[in-house]
C-alpha cells in the first residue's frame, strides 16, 4: 500500500469518526481527540521516518468511552477501536481490536490495551500492542510505549519515555493551549535501547512530534 493510499485511508477514517462524534455530542456525550505527526530520527538510518496518527474518543456517561485510532508510516498501517473505562478521576483503561498491514501487504488482527494513571501534576501512561504472531512465539509482534511525566505548569511537561524499537530517555512537551493554539510540541531523546535489539547505546536517536488537540 502506497503512502498516499495510507494517508487517504486515514483521512476517510478520521472523517467517519468525526461524523460519529457529532452524533454522540447531540446525545449529550463529549468528544476529544488528536491529529499527530511524528518523525523518528536516527543517525544510523537512511532518512527520518515520518508517522501520522489520529484518535477520536467519545466519552459517554458512567465513565465509559469509545476510542478509534489509526496510524500510518512508510511500511506500516494499523487501526483499531474499542471501549475505554474511567471509574475514578485518576485511572483509565482501554481495550481495542483492529488490523495491521506491514511490508507483505497482508492484513492481520492487532490488539491493544492502554492504561493511564494521574494524580495532581504526575501521570503515568502506557500502551501495549500485539498481533497473532505473538501467540506463536514471535516476540517481534509486541510493541509498547510508556510515558511517566510531571506537568509543573499548564504549558510544560517533563519526564521519561520508553518505546519499543526506538529506545528510552528524557521526554519534554510544550503546550500552546494557553495562547489559544491547540497544539503540543514534544521531544523524546532515546540514547538507550532497553532491550539491546541493535546495541544498547544510540547517541543520535529520538522522536519529534506535533499534536493538534481537540
N, C-alpha and C positions, 0 to 999 in steps of 0.2 A: 504494500500500500504506500503510495507516494505521500510526501509531507503535505502537499496541497490537499489531497483527499482526507488526510487525518485532520487537518485544520478545519476543513469543510464539515466533516462529521462532528467535530467538537462544537462548531457554531450551531449546527442543527440541534444537537443535544441540549446546548445552552438555551436555545430558543424554546425548545419543548418544555424544559423545566421552568423557564420564565413564565410560560403560559400557566403551568400548574401553580406557580407561586401566586399569580394574580387571582386565580380561583380560590386558593387557600385563604388569602387575605380577605376575600369577600365573605368568607365564613368565619372570620374572627381570628384566624391564625396569623402568625408573623413569619417573615421570611428574611433570612440573611444569606450571605454567600461571598464568594470572591472569584475574581479572574486574575490569574497569576502567570507571570513569565519568569522563568529561571534560566540561568546559564551555569553549566558545570565547567569549571576551569581547571586545567591540569597541564603543567608544563610538558609532561611526557606524552600528551595526546596530540593528535594531528591538528586539532582545532577545538574551539569551545563547542560544547554540546547544548543546544537550546532545548528548553522544556516548556510546554504550555499546559496549564491545568485550570479547571474550573469546577466550582462546587456550588450547589444550592441546598439550603437547609430550611425546611418548613417546620416551624415549631407549633405544635398543637397544644391543647390544654392537658393538664395532668403530667407534664414533664416529658411527653413523647414528641418525637420529631421524625422527619423523613429526609434523608440526605442522598443526593446524587452527586457523583464525582466522575470526571473524565480527564484523562491525561494523554498527551501525545508528545513524542520526541522523534529523533531521526529514524530509529529502527524499532519503535515500540509504540503501542497504543493500548489503553485499558479504560474500562469504565465499570462502575458498579453502583448499586443503590441498596438502601436498607434503612432500618429504624435506628434512631437514637433514643436514649432514655436518660433523663436527668432528674433523679428523685430528690436531690438536695442541691443547693447552690454551688457546692464545692466539688461535685462529682458528676461526670457524664461518661457514658459508654455507648458505643455504636457497633453494629454488626452488619456487614454488607456482602453482597454476592454480585458477580458480574462476569466479564470476559476480558481476555487479553489477546493481543496479536503481536508476535515477535517477528524475527527475521524470516522464519519459514512461511509466514503468511497464514499459518493455521490458527484458528480460534480455539481457545480452551478456557475452561472455567477459572475464575480468580475469586479469592475470598479475602476479606479484610476485617479487622477489628480496630477500633480507636478508643483510647481512654484519655480522659482529661481530669486532672485534679488541680484545684486552685484555692488559695487562701490568702487574703489580703493582697500583697504585691507579688506573691510567689505562685508559680504554676509549674506543673509537670504534665506533658502530653506525649503520647506515643501511638504510633500506628504499626501494625504488623500485617503484611500481605503474603499470600502464598497461592500456589496453583496445585493442580492434581499431581504433578510430578513429585512434589514433596512427599506424598503418601507412598511413593515408590522408592524413597531414599535419596532423591535428588535435592540436596540442601541448597543448590543454586536457585531453586524456586522460591526461597524465602527472602523477603525484603522487610526492613524495619527502619523507622525514623523516630528518634526520641529527642525531645527538647525540654530542658529544665532551665527556667529563667526567672528573673525578677523584673518588675517594672517600677523603678523608683519615681517615675513621672509619667504623665499621660503620653509623652512623645518618645520615651526611651525604654527599651527592653534590653537586657543583657544576661548571658548565661552560657550554657554549653549545649552542643547539638551533636548527635551521633546518627549517621545514616549509613546503612549497609551499601557497600561498593563505592562509597565516597570517603568516609572517614569520620574522625572525631576531633572536635576542637571548639574554640570560643565562638560565640554567636552574639550578634547585635542586631537590633531592629530600630527603625526610626519612623514614627507615625507622623503624618502631616494632617491628621484629622482636626487638630486644634486650629489650623489655618483654613479650615473649610474644604480641604482637599482629601478625599477618601483614599489615600494611598499610603502604603507602608513599604519602605525600603529595608531589606535585610541582607546581612552578610554572614557567611559561615566559613571560617578558615579551618581546614581539616588536615593538619600535618601528620596525623596519626591514623593508620588503618588498624582498627581494633582487632581485626581477625588476621591481618598479615596476608591477605589473599594475593597481593602482588608486592610484598615487602611491607614492613611496619611503618616506615617513615617516608613521607612525601612532602617536602618542604614547600612546594608550589602547587597546592591543590585546594580547591574550595568551591563554594557556591555563592552566587549573587542573585537576588530575587527582588521583584517589584510586584506588589499585590494591590489590586483595586478592590476595596471592600464595600459592601452594600448591605 
